[in-house]
């Protein structure tokens, strides 16, 4: 059975792969990320850092809960943003919000909380489907990745505890 450190390492590798793919799509394929994509990247990086710290630190008991909860929170935030992104992409053309300014412009002009609200609301840039694979848009794949990372965060706590109980009963 996998240890907490191994689960954390798998999570870190998955997040690293996700970010590498996002950067490949941007720099090699020319797909510019919309504001929602950028926020999903932030959530992916946050989860990846938590997983990396968990793998390096390999905490005991309470610390494991802290890492798992933090990884779960980043994964949940990413899943919520990706889910909203998928919803925007599913809207009929006449219901898609108008395109807005770039994220750089918003960050220069508005307080962060207003920027966050505007990005979560979404705009026409976020509703456009630039790429899809097997009929699913990139945000749909990202949503599934965040759900898998959230499940991994749960397993980081549950599986080692079950294994520990099993070992305790044997001895």
Residue, then its C-alpha position, 0 to 999 in steps of 0.5 A: x500500500x502507498x505511504x503518505x509520502x508516496x501519495x504526496x509525490x504522486x500529487x506533486x507529479x500530477x500537478x507538475x504534469x498539468x502545469x507543464x501541459x498548460x505551458x506547452x499549450x500556451x507557448x508551443x501551441x499558441x493558446x493564450x490562457x483566459x483569466x479563469x485559466x490563469x486562476x486554475x493554474x494558480x490553484x494547480x500550483x498551490x496544490x502542487x506545492x502542498x503535495x511537494x511539501x507533504x512529500x518532503x516533510x512526511x508529517x505524522x498524524x495532525x500534520x497529515x491532516x493539515x497537508x491533506x486539507x490544504x491540498x483538498x482546498x486548492x483542488x476544490x477551488x480549482x474544481x469550482x473555477x474549472x466547473x464554472x468555466x465549463x458551464x460558461x462554455x456550455x452557454x448558448x451564444x446569445x447568453x455568453x457574457x461580453x468579452x472583458x479586459x485582460x487580467x493584467x489590466x484588471x489587476x492594475x485598475x481594481x482591488x484584488x477582490x473585485x478582480x476575483x469576482x469579475x474573473x469568477x463571473x467570467x466573460x466571452x474570452x472564457x466561453x470560447x473553446x479553443x481546444x478539445x480532446x475526445x469531445x471535452x474542452x480543456x477546462x473539462x479535463x482540468x475539472x476532472x484533474x482537480x477532482x482526481x487531486x481532491x480524491x488523492x488528498x482524501x486518500x492521503x489520509x484514509x489509506x495510510x490509516x487503514x493500513x496502520x490499523x491492519x498492521x496493528x491488528x496483525x501484531 
